[in-house]
Amino acid sequence: METLSIRLKIGDREYPMKVKAEDEAKIRHAGKLINDKIKRYREEFGLDDRQDLLAMVAFDSMVESMEQNTINTEDSELIKSSVIRINEQLSSLL
């Protein structure tokens, strides 16, 4: 498992971190998404306070995560009920 030392710029600060080589692209992409949201909030609301911007990005990201978890749960239930139905149909044929 190879680790890389990278510097990730979020907002106006750089954060040194060690990451797995295979995770580098994903981590850099996550940093880009955060910076894009910061920029969007800065332009949309005219905010310059870094803490306010980061709080808004964190809140927005949490809402998105919760929505995705709801979708995943609904999908899992649909898949589970489909598998049960298929299993019952197969059992009736045997």
C-alpha positions as CSV (number, residue, x, y, z in Angstrom):
1,M,0.0,0.0,0.0
2,E,1.8,3.1,-1.3
3,T,1.0,6.4,0.4
4,L,1.6,9.8,-1.0
5,S,2.1,13.1,0.8
6,I,-0.1,15.7,-0.8
7,R,-1.2,19.3,-0.1
8,L,-4.8,20.0,-0.6
9,K,-6.0,23.6,-0.8
10,I,-9.4,24.1,0.7
11,G,-10.6,27.7,0.8
12,D,-7.5,29.8,1.3
13,R,-5.6,27.2,3.3
14,E,-3.4,24.3,2.4
15,Y,-3.7,21.0,4.3
16,P,-0.9,18.5,4.1
17,M,-2.1,14.9,4.2
18,K,-1.0,11.4,3.5
19,V,-3.3,9.4,1.2
20,K,-3.3,6.0,-0.4
21,A,-2.1,6.3,-4.0
22,E,-5.3,4.8,-5.3
23,D,-7.4,7.4,-3.4
24,E,-5.5,10.5,-4.5
25,A,-7.7,11.4,-7.5
26,K,-10.9,10.9,-5.3
27,I,-9.5,13.1,-2.6
28,R,-8.4,15.8,-5.0
29,H,-11.8,15.7,-6.6
30,A,-13.5,16.1,-3.2
31,G,-11.4,19.1,-2.5
32,K,-12.3,20.6,-5.9
33,L,-16.0,20.1,-5.1
34,I,-15.6,21.8,-1.8
35,N,-13.8,24.7,-3.4
36,D,-16.5,25.0,-6.1
37,K,-19.2,25.2,-3.4
38,I,-17.3,27.8,-1.5
39,K,-16.9,29.9,-4.6
40,R,-20.6,29.5,-5.4
41,Y,-21.7,30.5,-1.9
42,R,-19.2,33.4,-2.0
43,E,-20.7,34.7,-5.3
44,E,-24.3,33.9,-4.5
45,F,-24.5,35.4,-1.0
46,G,-21.6,37.9,-1.1
47,L,-19.9,36.2,1.9
48,D,-16.2,36.5,2.6
49,D,-16.1,35.0,6.1
50,R,-14.3,31.7,5.7
51,Q,-16.0,30.1,8.7
52,D,-19.5,31.0,7.4
53,L,-18.6,29.7,4.0
54,L,-17.2,26.4,5.3
55,A,-20.3,26.0,7.6
56,M,-22.6,26.5,4.7
57,V,-20.6,24.0,2.6
58,A,-20.7,21.4,5.4
59,F,-24.4,21.9,5.9
60,D,-25.1,21.6,2.2
61,S,-22.9,18.4,2.0
62,M,-24.7,16.9,4.9
63,V,-28.1,17.5,3.3
64,E,-26.9,15.9,0.1
65,S,-25.5,12.9,2.0
66,M,-28.8,12.4,3.9
67,E,-30.8,12.6,0.6
68,Q,-28.4,10.0,-1.0
69,N,-28.8,7.7,2.1
70,T,-32.6,7.9,1.7
71,I,-32.4,7.0,-1.9
72,N,-30.0,4.2,-1.2
73,T,-32.3,2.8,1.6
74,E,-35.3,3.0,-0.8
75,D,-33.3,1.2,-3.5
76,S,-32.1,-1.5,-1.1
77,E,-35.7,-2.1,0.0
78,L,-36.8,-2.4,-3.6
79,I,-34.0,-4.8,-4.4
80,K,-34.7,-6.9,-1.3
81,S,-38.5,-7.2,-2.1
82,S,-37.6,-8.1,-5.7
83,V,-35.2,-10.8,-4.6
84,I,-37.8,-12.2,-2.1
85,R,-40.5,-12.2,-4.9
86,I,-38.1,-14.0,-7.3
87,N,-37.1,-16.5,-4.6
88,E,-40.8,-17.3,-3.9
89,Q,-41.5,-17.8,-7.6
90,L,-38.4,-20.1,-8.0
91,S,-39.5,-22.0,-4.9
92,S,-43.0,-22.5,-6.3
93,L,-41.5,-24.0,-9.5
94,L,-39.4,-26.5,-7.7
